[in-house]
């Protein structure tokens, strides 16, 4: 969970601004109980029905619609549907060139895309992407192509379709 007040108190106004522009405040500040066994069952039975995520848990059909995403997480089915291999709508995106533009030390050689080499705001946003928005169980510091595309969109205030991104990530 990210606390937007913490970003404000630490004077991380640029980070706060780019995340607020994406309307991610409500999603990133979600709290509550998590039941790992039920989550496993939910993901095991997960399918996509049009724009909606559908699953069955203990015989109960669960359908996560755009309206549910909006009311629970404050995100809407609107914006660019970007991801690995899909940069349509983003003019001239080059992951190497963009990564270099975010680096703290421009003379440093690049052997892999690593969040630790980035300036403060892109680094914080990269970790939020890897830990909260499209979480993974592996090295959170190494940036994948999808991370770089989302980082580019967030930093350049390109509106992303977060419902689409999260649904696709859940299906993976």
FIKOLDO-652047 format. One line per field, with one value per residue: y, x, z of N, C-alpha, C in turn; residue number from 1; chain. Coordinates in steps of 0.02 Angstrom, whole numbers, plus 50000, padded with zeros to 5 digits. Layout:
! FIKOLDO-652047
n_y Y, ...
n_x X, ...
n_z Z, ...
ca_y Y, ...
ca_x X, ...
ca_z Z, ...
c_y Y, ...
c_x X, ...
c_z Z, ...
pos NUM, ...
unit A, ...
! end
This chain:
! FIKOLDO-652047
n_y 49941, 50109, 50268, 50417, 50533, 50516, 50531, 50666, 50721, 50688, 50770, 50731, 50782, 50778, 50641, 50609, 50689, 50633, 50507, 50538, 50597, 50486, 50437, 50345, 50344, 50294, 50155, 50122, 50146, 50051, 49946, 49807, 49644, 49496, 49340, 49212, 49075, 49080, 49173, 49101, 49002, 49085, 49137, 49017, 48979, 49081, 49177, 49272, 49371, 49454, 49618, 49590, 49510, 49346, 49225, 49077, 49046, 48938, 48889, 49006, 49128, 49252, 49410, 49531, 49683, 49831, 49930, 49884, 49891, 50030, 50075, 50010, 50025, 50145, 50161, 50174, 50100, 50159, 50249, 50219, 50056, 49983, 49886, 49748, 49738, 49812, 49967, 50057, 50214, 50281, 50393, 50361, 50271, 50211, 50092, 50084, 50212, 50288, 50236, 50277, 50414, 50430, 50399, 50421, 50435, 50470, 50423, 50295, 50123, 50013, 49862, 49794, 49834, 49923, 49975, 50042, 50126, 50237, 50407, 50489, 50505, 50427, 50304, 50275, 50266, 50158, 50054, 50053, 50011, 49880, 49820, 49846, 49883, 49797, 49670, 49554, 49400, 49396, 49473, 49637, 49749, 49741, 49800, 49762, 49756, 49793, 49862, 49973, 50034, 50068, 50151, 50254, 50303, 50344, 50440, 50533, 50575, 50507, 50443, 50288, 50134, 50062, 49962, 49870, 49838, 49780, 49675, 49597, 49565, 49490, 49378, 49321
n_x 50042, 50028, 50051, 49984, 49992, 50114, 50201, 50180, 50224, 50358, 50400, 50391, 50335, 50330, 50323, 50203, 50115, 50122, 50069, 49943, 49887, 49862, 49757, 49771, 49769, 49666, 49669, 49803, 49803, 49722, 49665, 49643, 49580, 49661, 49639, 49733, 49712, 49586, 49613, 49701, 49614, 49526, 49612, 49646, 49529, 49508, 49448, 49426, 49294, 49248, 49270, 49274, 49330, 49310, 49272, 49260, 49226, 49214, 49096, 49029, 48996, 49105, 49114, 49210, 49181, 49196, 49130, 49141, 49281, 49292, 49214, 49273, 49415, 49434, 49471, 49453, 49389, 49469, 49579, 49748, 49785, 49915, 50068, 50184, 50262, 50160, 50147, 50066, 49998, 50089, 50207, 50352, 50420, 50560, 50639, 50771, 50824, 50732, 50754, 50887, 50866, 50810, 50907, 51020, 51159, 51227, 51339, 51360, 51375, 51258, 51200, 51090, 50916, 50889, 50811, 50880, 50972, 50906, 50841, 50766, 50617, 50572, 50624, 50554, 50424, 50445, 50466, 50341, 50263, 50315, 50294, 50161, 50065, 50080, 50118, 50251, 50338, 50473, 50636, 50617, 50684, 50737, 50692, 50563, 50509, 50373, 50362, 50443, 50371, 50251, 50306, 50355, 50231, 50167, 50258, 50255, 50128, 50030, 49876, 49831, 49748, 49705, 49622, 49617, 49757, 49780, 49686, 49739, 49863, 49823, 49772, 49888
n_z 50000, 49958, 50026, 49992, 50066, 50129, 50021, 50000, 50123, 50117, 50022, 49888, 49767, 49626, 49597, 49662, 49586, 49454, 49476, 49526, 49412, 49334, 49401, 49508, 49645, 49734, 49703, 49736, 49872, 49929, 50060, 50173, 50221, 50165, 50091, 50064, 50020, 49959, 49861, 49780, 49730, 49661, 49559, 49496, 49430, 49341, 49204, 49052, 49003, 48877, 48920, 49051, 49202, 49255, 49378, 49481, 49648, 49778, 49721, 49690, 49572, 49519, 49455, 49387, 49338, 49233, 49304, 49434, 49452, 49445, 49555, 49667, 49653, 49592, 49459, 49281, 49129, 49017, 48909, 48846, 48784, 48823, 48821, 48830, 48677, 48623, 48583, 48525, 48493, 48566, 48527, 48439, 48535, 48615, 48703, 48754, 48730, 48805, 48934, 48955, 48960, 49084, 49175, 49315, 49305, 49161, 49095, 49134, 49096, 49014, 49059, 49090, 49113, 49252, 49399, 49499, 49437, 49398, 49402, 49547, 49546, 49429, 49474, 49594, 49541, 49454, 49546, 49608, 49501, 49482, 49607, 49647, 49543, 49428, 49493, 49531, 49565, 49558, 49537, 49578, 49545, 49418, 49263, 49155, 48982, 48976, 49098, 49072, 48969, 49036, 49134, 49054, 49004, 49125, 49175, 49072, 49073, 48997, 48973, 49038, 49011, 49145, 49192, 49087, 49080, 49208, 49208, 49101, 49158, 49268, 49203, 49154
ca_y 50000, 50172, 50322, 50480, 50584, 50506, 50564, 50738, 50738, 50680, 50819, 50696, 50811, 50755, 50572, 50614, 50719, 50588, 50453, 50567, 50607, 50421, 50421, 50283, 50354, 50247, 50088, 50112, 50152, 49999, 49905, 49759, 49575, 49454, 49269, 49180, 49015, 49100, 49207, 49047, 48973, 49137, 49138, 48952, 48976, 49146, 49183, 49339, 49371, 49521, 49663, 49571, 49453, 49302, 49167, 49043, 49030, 48901, 48884, 49072, 49163, 49320, 49446, 49598, 49725, 49899, 49967, 49861, 49922, 50101, 50088, 49985, 50048, 50213, 50162, 50166, 50067, 50213, 50263, 50175, 49986, 49972, 49829, 49719, 49731, 49856, 50037, 50098, 50273, 50315, 50414, 50346, 50244, 50170, 50077, 50101, 50285, 50313, 50217, 50322, 50482, 50429, 50379, 50470, 50442, 50456, 50391, 50226, 50074, 49978, 49790, 49775, 49890, 49915, 50034, 50077, 50173, 50291, 50465, 50473, 50495, 50366, 50245, 50262, 50243, 50091, 50006, 50049, 49968, 49811, 49793, 49854, 49887, 49732, 49636, 49490, 49367, 49395, 49534, 49697, 49803, 49734, 49826, 49726, 49801, 49819, 49911, 50034, 50066, 50098, 50206, 50309, 50332, 50379, 50499, 50582, 50588, 50475, 50405, 50216, 50095, 50019, 49903, 49824, 49816, 49736, 49614, 49558, 49540, 49437, 49318, 49290
ca_x 50000, 50063, 50016, 49996, 50013, 50185, 50234, 50176, 50266, 50428, 50410, 50397, 50278, 50327, 50298, 50132, 50079, 50115, 50024, 49875, 49863, 49837, 49700, 49790, 49770, 49621, 49695, 49865, 49792, 49676, 49685, 49592, 49602, 49675, 49633, 49775, 49683, 49531, 49645, 49726, 49556, 49503, 49657, 49643, 49468, 49502, 49441, 49407, 49232, 49247, 49311, 49265, 49364, 49260, 49300, 49215, 49256, 49167, 49032, 49001, 49025, 49128, 49126, 49238, 49165, 49224, 49097, 49172, 49347, 49283, 49189, 49319, 49484, 49435, 49500, 49403, 49409, 49481, 49650, 49785, 49796, 49985, 50099, 50241, 50249, 50105, 50160, 50025, 49973, 50147, 50250, 50424, 50446, 50620, 50650, 50840, 50830, 50694, 50789, 50945, 50842, 50791, 50964, 51056, 51227, 51221, 51399, 51361, 51357, 51195, 51201, 51019, 50874, 50886, 50780, 50930, 51010, 50861, 50830, 50722, 50546, 50562, 50641, 50497, 50369, 50462, 50453, 50268, 50239, 50336, 50269, 50090, 50021, 50085, 50166, 50281, 50373, 50545, 50674, 50577, 50728, 50748, 50635, 50543, 50486, 50308, 50375, 50469, 50316, 50207, 50345, 50352, 50164, 50154, 50301, 50236, 50056, 49990, 49825, 49835, 49688, 49728, 49579, 49644, 49824, 49774, 49652, 49788, 49913, 49791, 49766, 49954
ca_z 50000, 49954, 50059, 49956, 50115, 50140, 49964, 50012, 50180, 50097, 49969, 49824, 49732, 49556, 49599, 49680, 49531, 49397, 49497, 49530, 49344, 49311, 49445, 49541, 49717, 49768, 49692, 49773, 49944, 49952, 50116, 50192, 50232, 50107, 50107, 50012, 49991, 49914, 49804, 49737, 49696, 49614, 49501, 49462, 49389, 49308, 49131, 49030, 48965, 48850, 48960, 49121, 49232, 49285, 49413, 49528, 49713, 49819, 49685, 49679, 49515, 49533, 49392, 49400, 49280, 49234, 49357, 49497, 49455, 49458, 49623, 49718, 49646, 49564, 49391, 49228, 49067, 48970, 48900, 48800, 48802, 48807, 48853, 48794, 48606, 48601, 48600, 48481, 48528, 48595, 48472, 48437, 48598, 48610, 48773, 48772, 48731, 48862, 48995, 48962, 48978, 49155, 49216, 49356, 49279, 49090, 49070, 49157, 49044, 49026, 49046, 49096, 49136, 49324, 49430, 49540, 49397, 49377, 49445, 49602, 49529, 49389, 49514, 49638, 49499, 49430, 49600, 49617, 49446, 49493, 49671, 49659, 49485, 49394, 49537, 49511, 49620, 49545, 49550, 49566, 49522, 49346, 49226, 49094, 48930, 48997, 49151, 49040, 48932, 49086, 49164, 49004, 49004, 49188, 49181, 49021, 49083, 48946, 49010, 49027, 49028, 49198, 49197, 49036, 49101, 49267, 49185, 49063, 49204, 49308, 49161, 49145
c_y 50062, 50225, 50388, 50537, 50578, 50539, 50639, 50759, 50732, 50727, 50787, 50717, 50787, 50684, 50571, 50639, 50670, 50530, 50478, 50578, 50543, 50399, 50354, 50287, 50302, 50175, 50075, 50116, 50100, 49959, 49855, 49690, 49539, 49381, 49229, 49118, 49031, 49136, 49154, 49015, 49021, 49136, 49073, 48950, 49039, 49141, 49256, 49332, 49442, 49565, 49642, 49509, 49412, 49244, 49137, 49027, 48999, 48899, 48951, 49106, 49234, 49353, 49516, 49639, 49792, 49940, 49948, 49892, 49996, 50114, 50065, 50017, 50118, 50217, 50145, 50130, 50122, 50226, 50213, 50105, 49969, 49911, 49804, 49708, 49775, 49927, 50083, 50156, 50311, 50330, 50396, 50321, 50197, 50156, 50095, 50176, 50314, 50297, 50263, 50391, 50487, 50415, 50437, 50486, 50421, 50421, 50318, 50179, 50036, 49904, 49760, 49836, 49879, 49981, 50074, 50129, 50236, 50349, 50447, 50458, 50434, 50302, 50226, 50234, 50173, 50039, 49999, 50004, 49895, 49779, 49794, 49851, 49823, 49691, 49570, 49462, 49367, 49464, 49597, 49755, 49800, 49754, 49786, 49777, 49833, 49872, 49977, 50071, 50102, 50157, 50266, 50343, 50372, 50444, 50553, 50597, 50566, 50431, 50332, 50184, 50043, 49957, 49850, 49795, 49765, 49671, 49568, 49527, 49483, 49373, 49283, 49245
c_x 50044, 50020, 50033, 50015, 50087, 50224, 50235, 50223, 50341, 50446, 50425, 50338, 50273, 50300, 50224, 50091, 50069, 50069, 49952, 49846, 49834, 49776, 49710, 49787, 49728, 49646, 49756, 49857, 49742, 49706, 49629, 49622, 49612, 49673, 49669, 49744, 49627, 49559, 49671, 49669, 49530, 49545, 49656, 49585, 49458, 49496, 49423, 49345, 49223, 49296, 49312, 49305, 49310, 49296, 49246, 49254, 49202, 49097, 48999, 49036, 49043, 49145, 49150, 49229, 49201, 49195, 49125, 49241, 49341, 49262, 49237, 49388, 49489, 49467, 49446, 49433, 49414, 49556, 49682, 49793, 49867, 50011, 50156, 50222, 50194, 50118, 50120, 49996, 50029, 50195, 50323, 50452, 50504, 50642, 50721, 50849, 50792, 50729, 50848, 50923, 50823, 50849, 50994, 51124, 51226, 51282, 51404, 51340, 51294, 51203, 51131, 50981, 50862, 50860, 50830, 50970, 50970, 50862, 50775, 50649, 50535, 50576, 50583, 50439, 50383, 50449, 50379, 50238, 50254, 50308, 50193, 50046, 50021, 50137, 50191, 50321, 50448, 50575, 50635, 50618, 50742, 50685, 50623, 50519, 50419, 50315, 50398, 50414, 50269, 50242, 50343, 50284, 50150, 50194, 50282, 50162, 50014, 49940, 49825, 49768, 49709, 49685, 49604, 49711, 49819, 49739, 49701, 49840, 49884, 49786, 49833, 49966
c_z 50000, 49988, 50025, 50004, 50130, 50083, 49974, 50068, 50164, 50039, 49901, 49779, 49659, 49552, 49613, 49622, 49473, 49414, 49501, 49461, 49316, 49351, 49481, 49617, 49754, 49762, 49736, 49849, 49971, 50010, 50131, 50202, 50166, 50130, 50053, 49981, 49942, 49852, 49755, 49697, 49643, 49551, 49462, 49413, 49346, 49232, 49116, 48987, 48938, 48888, 49033, 49141, 49267, 49318, 49457, 49591, 49756, 49787, 49670, 49621, 49536, 49467, 49410, 49336, 49285, 49290, 49425, 49505, 49474, 49530, 49677, 49714, 49615, 49495, 49340, 49168, 49013, 48966, 48853, 48828, 48780, 48843, 48811, 48721, 48579, 48626, 48554, 48521, 48563, 48539, 48485, 48504, 48583, 48681, 48795, 48779, 48791, 48927, 49008, 48984, 49052, 49202, 49255, 49326, 49205, 49060, 49089, 49101, 49064, 49008, 49051, 49122, 49211, 49355, 49471, 49503, 49379, 49426, 49495, 49581, 49484, 49429, 49560, 49598, 49472, 49484, 49614, 49562, 49463, 49557, 49676, 49597, 49444, 49433, 49509, 49569, 49612, 49559, 49529, 49540, 49448, 49310, 49163, 49043, 48949, 49051, 49121, 49002, 48981, 49120, 49118, 49006, 49067, 49191, 49130, 49020, 49023, 48982, 48988, 49047, 49080, 49208, 49148, 49058, 49158, 49248, 49147, 49109, 49247, 49268, 49149, 49204
pos 1, 2, 3, 4, 5, 6, 7, 8, 9, 10, 11, 12, 13, 14, 15, 16, 17, 18, 19, 20, 21, 22, 23, 24, 25, 26, 27, 28, 29, 30, 31, 32, 33, 34, 35, 36, 37, 38, 39, 40, 41, 42, 43, 44, 45, 46, 47, 48, 49, 50, 51, 52, 53, 54, 55, 56, 57, 58, 59, 60, 61, 62, 63, 64, 65, 66, 67, 68, 69, 70, 71, 72, 73, 74, 75, 76, 77, 78, 79, 80, 81, 82, 83, 84, 85, 86, 87, 88, 89, 90, 91, 92, 93, 94, 95, 96, 97, 98, 99, 100, 101, 102, 103, 104, 105, 106, 107, 108, 109, 110, 111, 112, 113, 114, 115, 116, 117, 118, 119, 120, 121, 122, 123, 124, 125, 126, 127, 128, 129, 130, 131, 132, 133, 134, 135, 136, 137, 138, 139, 140, 141, 142, 143, 144, 145, 146, 147, 148, 149, 150, 151, 152, 153, 154, 155, 156, 157, 158, 159, 160, 161, 162, 163, 164, 165, 166, 167, 168, 169, 170, 171, 172
unit A, A, A, A, A, A, A, A, A, A, A, A, A, A, A, A, A, A, A, A, A, A, A, A, A, A, A, A, A, A, A, A, A, A, A, A, A, A, A, A, A, A, A, A, A, A, A, A, A, A, A, A, A, A, A, A, A, A, A, A, A, A, A, A, A, A, A, A, A, A, A, A, A, A, A, A, A, A, A, A, A, A, A, A, A, A, A, A, A, A, A, A, A, A, A, A, A, A, A, A, A, A, A, A, A, A, A, A, A, A, A, A, A, A, A, A, A, A, A, A, A, A, A, A, A, A, A, A, A, A, A, A, A, A, A, A, A, A, A, A, A, A, A, A, A, A, A, A, A, A, A, A, A, A, A, A, A, A, A, A, A, A, A, A, A, A, A, A, A, A, A, A
! end
